[in-house]
Amino acid sequence: MAECQATTGNPGAAARWRWLLAVVLFVIVLGVCLRSTIPVAGSGSSSGSALLRQGSSRPFIPGAPAPIRATDAPRLPELANDPEAWQEAIARAYAALGRWRDGWVDQAPVLDAAAAACRDVAEAMLAKDRARKGQGRPSIPSKGILGPVVEISAPPGLAKAAGIDPTGDAGSAGDGNPEAVERAKVQSDTSDQSGVKQPNPLQAMERRRDGIDLTKAGLWADSTFDPGYPAHRGGMRISNRSDGDYAVSLQADDFSTIRLDGGMVVPGRYYRVRGDAVITGAKPAHVTIRPLVNLPVYFEKPTTLPQTNG
């Protein structure tokens, strides 16, 4: 009877051992599967190495496209999350590189990461800008106004772009401007160096809340655009109501948002005023107003902002 009980008890013990063995095997198999599907940094797996290479290939700028390669055709980078921010970056690059190319500074500018990504675009736009040769005549004070005879000189980069010979020979205009040949003759005529008389500022300019009216030709003037001033929130307006031509130049600490008639500008360049010129931006800017006849080099209009791709 005892032998029967022992014999009938052995099958139960064997079943328990088989169940425990199955559990152990399942845990081992599960661990192997998890190890093969999860890459571990530094483990030498191809997935882990790719992730590391991707992270170290270039600095990451939140929301920024990849920098333009030198082999790419100049174009606007693919805009990511903030097109307005990228237009501001292009404006910074355009202003800084233009100032350097014109010859106002000797060393190439150091651009921030976003502006550097737009460098090729800015360079392409600068290459299309057309500098115009002006008369460059001196200006003398009118009777009763103290001050020396003054002239405006162009830096070497701008002079070369306008076709001005640094030796003083006006030579050929060479920029396709139909007025340039006549201006070259005036500039090279040494008998015509009496200069242009400045008018009385009290009679040549009228200030408005949102800007300035130029009522007589020949005035030299300076002003300030201040977006914090309520009347300038919609822009500062320079209106030429005189019988002469004028141009304006802008200086600012930050050209991200500074616009002239909606276009980007390079500091130090003079842009012709045709009727009205409107200055806008989020930061203040110094405004220089000069008669066109006194300028050796000028530009007809500011540069239009590029449109986004796609």
Residue pairs with C-beta under 8 A, 6 or more apart in sequence:
39 45
39 47
39 48
39 51
40 48
41 48
41 51
41 52
42 48
58 66
58 67
59 113
61 113
61 114
61 117
63 80
63 81
63 82
63 85
64 77
64 80
64 113
64 114
64 117
65 77
65 78
65 79
65 80
65 117
66 77
66 117
67 77
67 116
67 117
68 74
68 75
68 77
68 117
68 118
68 119
68 120
68 121
70 120
72 120
74 120
74 121
74 123
74 124
75 120
75 121
75 309
76 86
76 90
76 118
76 121
76 306
76 307
76 308
76 309
77 86
77 117
77 118
77 121
78 309
78 310
79 86
79 308
79 309
80 86
83 308
85 114
86 114
86 118
86 308
87 305
87 306
88 256
88 257
89 112
89 114
89 115
89 117
89 118
89 256
90 115
90 118
90 121
90 122
90 264
90 305
90 306
91 255
91 256
91 257
91 258
91 259
91 264
91 305
92 111
92 112
92 114
92 115
92 254
92 255
92 256
93 111
93 115
93 116
93 118
93 119
93 121
93 122
94 122
94 125
94 126
94 255
94 264
94 266
94 303
95 255
95 258
95 264
95 265
95 266
95 267
96 109
96 111
96 115
96 255
97 109
97 111
97 119
97 122
97 123
97 126
98 122
98 126
98 129
98 266
98 267
98 269
99 105
99 109
99 266
99 267
99 268
100 107
100 108
100 109
101 126
101 157
102 155
102 157
102 158
102 161
102 266
102 268
102 269
103 155
103 156
103 157
103 158
103 159
104 155
104 267
104 268
111 119
115 122
121 306
125 264
125 303
125 306
126 266
128 303
129 161
129 299
129 303
130 175
130 176
130 177
130 299
130 300
131 158
131 161
131 162
131 175
131 297
131 298
131 299
132 162
132 175
132 177
132 179
132 180
132 297
132 298
132 299
132 300
133 162
133 163
133 164
133 170
133 173
133 175
133 177
133 180
133 183
133 184
133 187
133 296
133 297
134 162
134 183
134 292
134 293
134 294
134 295
134 296
134 297
134 298
135 183
135 186
135 187
135 293
135 294
135 295
135 296
136 151
136 152
136 154
136 187
136 294
136 295
136 296
137 151
137 186
137 187
137 192
137 193
137 195
137 196
137 293
137 294
138 149
138 150
138 151
138 193
138 195
138 196
138 294
139 149
139 150
139 151
139 195
139 196
139 197
139 198
139 218
139 220
139 291
139 294
140 149
140 194
140 195
140 196
140 197
140 198
141 147
141 148
141 149
141 197
141 198
142 197
142 198
142 199
142 200
144 200
145 198
145 200
149 195
150 220
151 294
152 290
152 294
152 295
152 296
153 296
154 162
154 164
154 296
154 297
155 268
156 166
158 269
158 297
159 166
159 296
159 297
160 166
161 175
161 297
162 173
162 175
162 296
162 297
163 171
163 172
163 173
163 174
163 175
163 180
164 170
164 171
164 296
164 297
165 171
169 188
170 183
170 184
170 185
170 187
170 188
171 184
172 181
172 184
173 180
173 181
173 183
173 184
174 180
186 192
187 296
196 218
196 291
196 293
196 294
197 218
198 218
198 219
198 220
199 216
199 217
199 218
199 219
201 219
201 221
203 215
203 216
204 214
204 215
204 216
204 217
204 218
204 219
204 242
205 212
205 213
205 214
205 215
205 216
205 219
205 221
206 212
206 213
206 215
207 213
208 237
209 231
210 231
210 232
210 234
210 235
210 236
210 237
211 236
211 237
211 238
211 239
212 221
212 223
212 237
212 238
212 239
212 289
213 239
213 241
214 221
214 238
214 239
214 240
214 241
214 242
214 246
214 273
214 289
215 241
215 242
216 242
216 243
216 244
217 242
217 243
217 244
217 245
217 291
218 244
218 291
218 293
219 242
219 246
219 289
219 291
220 289
220 290
220 291
220 294
221 289
222 286
222 287
222 288
222 289
223 236
223 287
223 289
224 284
224 285
224 286
224 287
225 232
225 236
225 250
225 279
225 281
225 284
225 285
225 286
225 287
226 232
226 284
227 233
227 280
227 281
227 282
227 283
227 284
228 284
234 280
235 278
235 279
235 280
236 278
236 279
236 280
236 287
237 276
237 277
237 278
237 279
238 246
238 248
238 273
238 276
238 277
238 278
238 279
238 287
238 289
239 275
239 276
239 277
240 246
240 273
240 274
240 275
240 276
244 291
244 292
244 293
245 272
245 273
245 291
245 292
245 293
246 272
246 273
246 289
246 290
246 291
246 292
247 270
247 271
247 272
247 273
247 289
247 290
247 291
247 292
247 295
247 298
248 260
248 270
248 271
248 273
248 277
248 279
248 287
248 288
248 289
248 290
249 267
249 268
249 269
249 270
249 271
249 287
249 288
249 290
250 258
250 260
250 265
250 267
250 279
250 285
250 286
250 287
250 288
251 267
251 268
251 285
251 286
251 288
252 258
252 267
252 281
252 283
252 284
252 285
252 286
253 283
254 283
255 264
255 265
255 267
256 282
256 283
257 280
257 281
257 282
257 283
258 264
258 265
258 279
258 280
258 281
258 283
258 285
259 265
259 279
259 280
259 281
259 302
260 271
260 277
260 278
260 279
260 302
261 277
261 278
261 301
261 302
262 278
262 280
262 302
262 304
262 305
263 301
263 302
263 303
263 304
263 305
264 302
264 303
264 304
264 305
265 271
265 302
265 303
269 298
269 299
270 288
270 290
270 292
270 295
270 297
270 298
270 299
271 277
271 298
271 299
271 300
271 301
271 302
272 292
272 298
272 299
272 300
272 301
279 285
279 287
292 298
